[in-house]
Amino acid sequence: MFSFLKGNSISTTELQQMLNSKPVVIDVREKAEFTTGHIPSAKNIPLGKMSSYQLKENKPVYVICQSGMRSRQAVKKLKAKGIDAINVKGGMSAWRGAVRGGKL
């Protein structure tokens, strides 16, 4: 169904195992959602601001939202800019790791 993402997504468990290597994590939820709880190292760039935002990363960027729908859209936009973006399947709804902010 989402063949354009084949090979361009990881699970929340896989991302959690990578956190010690300090991956670039972008949370595309709105600020109010982000403040209710987010991955401690995540940067908040709401999906609506993604097209105008310029990332200066030379390594993969992991994109997360609440369920995985907005992050898929963000990955598509970032890939169009030539950025190696990877969707985090299931989003924060599936995240079982540490969070900063409120409780999910």
TASULHU-V495628 format. One line per field, one symbol per residue. phi: phi as a letter, one per 20 degrees, with the letter a starting at -180 (. if undefined). psi: psi as a letter, one per 30 degrees, with the letter a starting at -180 (. if undefined). burial: + if it has 16 or more other ideal C-beta (glycine too) atoms within 10 Angstrom, else -. A space follows every 10 residues. Layout:
BEGIN
phi=???
psi=???
burial=???
END
This chain:
BEGIN
phi=.dffdgndbc effffgfegf elfedddeff gffgffqbfg efdecggfdf feededddcg dedccecoff ffffgfffff enefdcfdfn lffefdefcd nfee
psi=eifffkfhll leeeeeffef ghljkkjgll eeeeffklke fkkjjkeffe ffkjkhkglk kkklaeffee eeeeeeeeef ggkikkkjkf afffkgaklk aak.
burial=----+--+++ -+--++---- --++++++++ --++---++- -+--+++--+ ----+----- ++++++-+-+ ++-++++++- --+-++++++ ++-++---+- ----
END
